[in-house]
Amino acid sequence: MPRENVTLECTEARKEGKSPSRYMGSRNKKLKTDKLQMMKFNPALKRRTLHKEIK
């Protein structure tokens, strides 16, 4: 199965001392070999921030 589940974590929340928000997503690992990055809403910061894939 080429799709895998990934966890996206906020990159800006830890710098500001707040808890990072996490989202679950999936990606096709045959077509997208690099780590996934998406703009998602962080409720602790009350704005959209960059979320990157973590292990």
Buried (B, 14 or more C-beta within 10 A) or exposed (E): EEEEEBBBBBBBBEEEEBEBBEBEBEBEEEEEEEEBEEEBEBEBBEEEBEBBBEE
